[in-house]
Amino acid sequence: MTRLDCTVTGCMYNKEKCCCKDNIQVEGDHAKHSRDTCCSSFREQKEGMSNCVNYPTKDTDVACKATDCTFNENCHCQAKHIGIAGGNACECQETECATFRCKCD
């Protein structure tokens, strides 16, 4: 499991800058920079909605399609700690894996 910090406060799974979902999917098939990735598990927080988990967790399973990332092993993130960034994103393309490091660097 990966320790996950998330600043995407506009996501319905975000609570106290942690993810209430026990697993996420990071996209970025051809990513060379963190801005080329996104959290496809993002769901916009809309008025009247609440997440179904009361307690956020820091440990999350991260499936990852950014195969050029140094932390990617068999489409799973092996980093001990990652950050998902995106502030008040309204869609998943406005998020990114801030921990992404390209193997090409």
HUWOGI-V945968 format. One record per pair of residues at least 12 apart in sequence whose ideal C-beta (glycine too) atoms are under 6 Angstrom apart, sorted by the first residue. I is the first residue (numbers start at 1). GAP is how many residues later the second one is. Records with the same first field share a line. If there is no record, write none. Layout:
I = GAP + GAP
This chain:
1 = 58 + 60
2 = 58 + 60 + 75 + 77 + 80
3 = 55 + 78
4 = 15 + 56 + 78
5 = 78
6 = 13 + 78
7 = 78
8 = 76 + 78 + 81 + 87
10 = 35 + 78 + 79
11 = 31
12 = 31 + 33 + 37 + 39
13 = 38
15 = 41
16 = 40
18 = 38 + 40
19 = 41
20 = 31 + 33 + 36
21 = 20
23 = 38
24 = 15 + 17 + 36 + 38
25 = 15 + 16 + 38
26 = 13 + 38 + 40 + 71
27 = 13 + 38
28 = 37 + 38
29 = 36
31 = 35
32 = 70
34 = 62 + 63 + 64 + 66
35 = 61
37 = 29 + 59 + 60 + 63
38 = 54 + 55 + 57 + 58
39 = 45 + 53 + 56
40 = 52
42 = 50 + 53
44 = 46
62 = 15
63 = 13
64 = 13
66 = 34
68 = 34 + 35
69 = 31
70 = 31 + 33
79 = 20
82 = 17
83 = 15 + 16
85 = 13
